[in-house]
Amino acid sequence: MRRQGIRHRTVGQGDTLRGATYRVEVLHPLKDPPGPNSRTNPLSHNDSSLVLRILHGRVKILLTGDLERAGERALLRSGEPLEAQILKVPHHGGRTSSSLGFLSRVGPEVAILSAGKPWIGHPSPFVLSRYQEIGSSLFRTDEDGAVELLSDGEGYRVRSHLRGERTHRGFLLKRKSLSLPELSSPLASPLARVDFAR
């Protein structure tokens, strides 16, 4: 990145990034953790994934990377706020993720699962059934293609590029129009867009 002149910033638990209409909270991992799988840090690379909670007005989004069970337990013990209406499903829906304790704490209305075809073991049928048990509407990039999330800070709308708009439980934006200006950053405007691609 340095050679290319790309600016970057190292973040860790407790850091916050702010914009005009949004806030990004860094929930995991610690800022300067010991190396993965070391004596003082038993977490694997997956369990050391960056976990972000985006707050856009009343809309909360939790991005979990490749987190598995040990990382979920570490997050639950941390006391960080995990509640979010939208959850990016941890570890592509693999069997070692999405524990019921973690899902109960997050309470997602919508779960977005990034998985390709064919991908053995991802997502796991056991994990898919957990999302069904808690009543989350599930979007999968292997079936829905790119998944688009639109928010105006009051409400949100999720759209599948292959299957069109799927509305559920009345989570509709107050605005009638969904036409968006080109955004330099997905969260730079009061009407924000986040794209989840395969």
C-alpha positions, 0 to 999 in steps of 0.5 A: 500500500505504501508503494502505491501511495494508498492511505490506510489506518490501523484500527482496533476495538474501541475505535470509531470512524465518523461521517456526516450521517453515520458512525462506524464502531470497531468492535473486534479485534483488540488494536494490538493483539498478539499474533493469531494462535499464540499462547496469549491469543488463542484466536485464529486468523478467522476469529481475529476478523475485523468486526464493524458496527455501522450506525446510520441514524436508526439503522444498525448494520453488523459486519463480521468478516470470517468470525467463527465460534471463538471470535463470537464468544470473545465478542459476547464477553467484551460487552460491546453493543452487538444489536443490529437490524442487518447482519453480514452472516459470519464465516459464509454461514459455515458450521463453526459460526452463527451460534445461537447465543451470538444471534440472540444478542444481535437479533438481526431482522435481515441476514446477508450471507456471502457464498459462491457456488458450489462451496462445500459446507458453506453455508451449512444447513444447520446454520441456515436453520438457526436463522430460520429459528430466530425469524431473520429474512435471509439473503444469499449471494449464491441465490440472490446475486449481488445484494443491495442495502439502501438506508435513509437512516430511518428505515432500510430496503434490501434488494436482490439483483437476481430476484428483485426486491423482497419486502418483509415486515414493512422495513421500507424507506419513507422516500418513494424513489430509490434512484440514487446519485453516484456516491463517492463513498457508500455511506457519504449521503443521507441515503446510503447504499451498501452492496454485498457481492459474491 
